[in-house]
Amino acid sequence: MLHRACRDAVFASTGNRGGSFLSMTDGDRATPRFMVDKAVFWPASAALFALVLFAGLKPKLSEGLFQRLQDAIVLYASWYYVLVVAIILISVAIFSLSRFGDIKLGPDHAEPAYAYPSWIAMLFAAGMGIGLMFFGVAEPVMHFLTPPQGEGGTVPAAREAMNLTFFHWGLHAWGIYAIVALVLAYFAYRHDLPLTMRSAFYPLIGERIYGRAGATIDVFAIVCTTCGIATSLGFGVLQINSGLSYLFGIAISPGIQVVLILCTLGLAGVSVVLGLDAGIKRLSELNLSLAALLLITVLLAGPTVIVLQATIENFGAYIGELVAKTFNLYAYDPTDWLGGWTIFYWGWWLSWAPFVGLFIARISRGRTIREFVLGAMIVPCGFTLLWMGIFGNSAIELILHGNQNGLGAAVSDNQAIALFRFFEFLPQSTLLSGVALLMVVVFFVTSADSGAMVLNMLSAHGRDDTGPLQRLYWVGVIGATSIVLLLAGGLAALQTAAIVTALPFSLALLGAIWGLGRALSRDAARRDIHSVAPLVTSPGDWRERLANLLQHPGDSSVHAFQRDLVLPALRAFAAELQLHEVAAKVVNAIAEEGSVRLEVSHADTMDFVYEVRCRAHPRPVETAVDTPLDALGDADKYYRAEVHLFRGGQDYDVMGWSREQIMHDLLWQYENHLQFLRSMR
């Protein structure tokens, strides 16, 4: 098959593929069938049942076991976690700023499925939106009161508290998410691999991703994702319960928290059934709007100028100390603070990376690598730092210069109530608390439904067009896990277990980064070979070619051109190749797909594809400007006979060319292909 040959050429791996998997679709077309990968679905369900049973029946034993593992990692592998995160950040920078940044996550002609506002909103909601609500006030205040070094409650402590908060929630966190999403999106959309975690390890294990090894990777990703989401729901529901208690006097109890989880997951179930576009996207857009409104309100209600000055100063200090803080292990002044905060965060982000990375990859098809990194890393990171700067500096200012020491005591006593206690010092505190509570609920819903979507994809060969019941199954798994462990007291054990799993995952991720770099190098080399515009060397009347440029033909005219000129040219070329014992065939799909293509096989190397496809475009008239193509009528559209290679559309039109001109263009592209194959030897 063509896609298999392409992958073999890129990674030089051998073996038999264990079946083909359908790539992601651009829509959410639900089907009534229950479609699962049995090698993933049942082992993952059994592993989750066993893990929850162990943590639920033996919470103290499981928590102690996982805590000892985490302590050992902090003691012996802190340097490794710091190094891994640094390598990830450097890799993301290289991939986006170098010539690799121009490569698309998909065919060359692919276009993004979501506009920037919707895309950014979904990134923000799935990535760490709920974390901002929980830690926006709590973490800066805690660092301010108990810094890793020096005296707490002072001006230097305030400055260091914000620098540390920026460090934990900035580029490193989003870089971890971005690299996993980049690996998955590149191999899924550029090389037609399934959109599951197994595809990230194709550079390491090759075709074995379709066997037991690949299934094991997806099972591991499902367990990690479920642990992360379940513990976040379990601990995060404490904030919802605390907010309800603060606003309405509702008791804080396990029973209330179970009801809250059920209500949250009920909403998530509705969102999952509605699908990505109607559910997650709309909720994410709503919450991003509320977040922006709340952020502006807090800024204007507090000491605006001081907060802005401090936030800008924090940002400058963060950029200036980025390298030093990245590699700071407190080797000459050991402290438990490093393991309790920085290493904990790096492990937590890594443990969430399969979930968030796969979700980001799902919504990012068609963007270039540079555009992807800008949108999936820089923009959310900028908003996150702005949020932390405004909320954190406002809270510290109240304690440092406003003598509101009670706020610091409340944060130290109960982090879940920190945000609501902070609002007490602002006008319309009840209204602000209500908006914040609504945001927390919506963030939990988006985390739960996006998590269920990811779990469903991992267990269904990367498909998200499965039936509603199959999606709801994973909502139920998340809810049951959260409730059982909340009641049994095993959430802390599962949270620690999720962080411990970051160690083996990070090892494999380093290999995946190396494989991505290798694949991008070859992709860029191929692009360099084809960077010159095609030359039509055969003679032709220039007036006739000019007339063709000024025409706007319909699809029937393009189809006739494909049948009368392109098809005979491709058949003649294929026949000549066969005389030289080169396997070639012509596929006539004009009636079905509006395309005709030549496929040339070269044994174990990359196959050559030359396709002329009929593609619609808006006419250059005012009525068609900024209007989606599918919303235009026939009068506002015209069609081109565009050349496509295996890597996608080449954005030039051969409509009106002579048969001889088409033959020369085909020969030119084939020469480039052979040159690329020779350069890879």
Secondary structure as UniProt FT lines:
FT   HELIX           2..11
FT   HELIX           38..57
FT   HELIX           59..97
FT   HELIX           99..102
FT   TURN            108..109
FT   HELIX           116..127
FT   HELIX           129..145
FT   TURN            152..153
FT   HELIX           155..169
FT   HELIX           171..190
FT   HELIX           197..201
FT   HELIX           202..205
FT   HELIX           206..210
FT   HELIX           212..248
FT   HELIX           254..274
FT   HELIX           276..280
FT   HELIX           281..301
FT   HELIX           304..320
FT   HELIX           322..326
FT   HELIX           337..340
FT   HELIX           342..362
FT   TURN            365..366
FT   HELIX           369..373
FT   HELIX           374..378
FT   HELIX           379..400
FT   HELIX           405..413
FT   HELIX           415..417
FT   HELIX           418..423
FT   TURN            424..425
FT   TURN            427..428
FT   HELIX           429..458
FT   TURN            459..462
FT   HELIX           468..488
FT   HELIX           491..500
FT   HELIX           502..529
FT   HELIX           542..550
FT   HELIX           555..561
FT   HELIX           562..566
FT   HELIX           567..579
FT   TURN            580..581
FT   STRAND          584..589
FT   HELIX           590..593
FT   STRAND          595..600
FT   TURN            603..604
FT   STRAND          608..618
FT   HELIX           622..624
FT   TURN            625..626
FT   HELIX           629..631
FT   HELIX           634..636
FT   STRAND          637..645
FT   TURN            646..647
FT   STRAND          648..653
FT   TURN            655..656
FT   HELIX           659..679
//
